[in-house]
Amino acid sequence: MLTNEQIQHYHDHGYLVVEDAIDTRELTDLLSQIQSWVDESKTHTEAWGTTVDGRARFDIDPKDHSAENPSLRRITSPTEISDAFANAALQSTMSEMASQLIGGKGTRFHHSKVNAKLPNTSTSVKWHQDFPFTPHTNDDMLTALLMIGEVTMENGPLLVVPESHKGELFSHWEDGKFVGKVSGAIEAKKCQEFVPCIGKPGSICFMHSRLLHSSGPNTSDLPRYLFISVYNAEDAQPLSPNPLPSKHEGVLVSGELTGNVRLTPNTLKLPEVPDGASFFTQQEMAAMA
Ligand SMILES: O=C(O)CCC(=O)C(=O)O
């Protein structure tokens, strides 16, 4: 469990990296499951599989992907197709720590995904906050990123702007479209002083839903695999459809159901749900526009 100092660090800076948060056996199961999906991706030339809303479960980066150099970048809702992932998200040290950081009477699971960056692939994530993708009546929400393999400076680590969770919510819209990233002006002004979240396998980075973050390409021979789960306070009710719905949406991972709705003031435009397999498509459409 987390110490008071760790909890304070999260509240002060908007993020926290915890080492050795999951045991080696669980990690090995998660890794071998991912490796089997990477092998499967070699037989596909476009996104495949289906999730509950009919969109693809497995997303590849069309710029890079081939059987020799696969670029599987996203597995949506792995909790639905793998017990190892379901346990890691719903009844684990990760869900307990997330509950401690969120505080309050109870914590719910919102959605999950694996973001993969295979060796020497260009997949990157532009600067954004998570809350504008998943607005709720209050922002006691966080994203937990479990490092299934080592995350280094070279394999495309998450980059976060400490304390940005205390600032405003920025627009993720451009020319009447939800583009899932902040503008170039905000990036230049607010995203220059960032820290990388690196760590050995089994580390978890927790970040507040308002924190500005991004990540660059993998320029190394080491794959980067993150299992990303989002949690919210039990009394935070969603204001827009879940971008990655699953049968586990809303499951209580700790505490009790109060039936309350807690509201805190925030102003934002509600997001559009992506048509493609993931938000990479939304950010790429913006880059092409
Ligand atoms: O996979 C990454 O590097 C970034 C993940 C991310 O931006 C998110 O989960 O919101």
The ligand as an ORCA input file, in Angstrom:
! r2SCAN-3c Opt
* xyz 0 1
  O       0.939      5.349    -24.405
  C       1.365      6.465    -24.132
  O       2.538      6.755    -24.270
  C       0.462      7.570    -23.641
  C      -0.771      7.115    -22.968
  C      -1.754      8.210    -22.798
  O      -1.583      9.300    -23.260
  C      -3.000      8.010    -22.057
  O      -3.249      6.901    -21.571
  O      -3.773      8.980    -21.928
*
